[in-house]
Amino acid sequence: MEILRVGNVNYISLTDLAKYQNSSAPSFTVKNWLRRIITIDYIGLWKEIHNPDFNLVEFDQIKTEYGRNYFAMSPSQ
């Protein structure tokens, strides 16, 4: 697994981690990770800190739905 270095910060690709855990279906691992409430909260906080154009209204709509059985989120969302 490759570690990407940007400035003084190291990054590990979620896709690489998913391939390591489940090489035949890495997208399943990513989808499960994106369903977790703590993941959504983390992504929202990270976006608020690092993205001045982050749409808080749209994110609040996502937060009202996560945790429900039908909730599914894709990387593009």
N, C-alpha and C positions, 0 to 999 in steps of 0.2 A: 504494500500500500504506500502510495506516494504522499508525502506531506508537502503542501504548498506553503511557501513562506512569502508574506507580503510585509515589507518593512521589518518590524520586530515581532510580528505575529505569525504563528503557525496555524495552518488550516488543514483539516482532514475532510475529504469529500464524503458527504452522506451517501452518494451513489457507490463510492468505493467500499464504504463500510457495509452497505447492503449487499454488494456483490460478494464480499468476504463471508457474510453470514449465510447468504442463500444465493449461490451462483446461478442456479437454474431459474430463479424468479425474484430478482432483486426488487422489482417494483412492488411486490407484495410486502416486503419489509418496509419500504418507504411509505406506502399507504397506511400500514399499521402504525408507524411512528407518527404520521400526520393526524391520526385519529385521537391521539392522547391529549387530554386537556392541558397537561403541563407543557406539552410541545407547542400548542397554540398560544398559550400564555407567554412562553419564551420568545417565540417568533414575533408576537405583538410588541413585547417590550424592546426587543432588539431593533425592530423597525422604527418604533417611536424615537429611540436614541439616535439611530444612524440614518434615517430617511426623513428629511424635512417635509417631503410631499406625501408622507404616509396618510392614508385615508382612514381616520379614526372612526368615522361614521360607518363605513363598510365593515371595518373590523368588529365594531360592536354588534353588527348583525350576525357575523360569524360566531361571535361569543355566545349569542343567545341560542344558537343551534348546536354547538358542540356538546358532547356528552350524551346526545340522543342517539338511539340505535340506528337511525337512518343517516346520521351525519357522515359525510365523506368529504375529504378535501384533497385537491390535487396540488402538485407543486406549482402549477400556473396560478392558482388562486392566491 
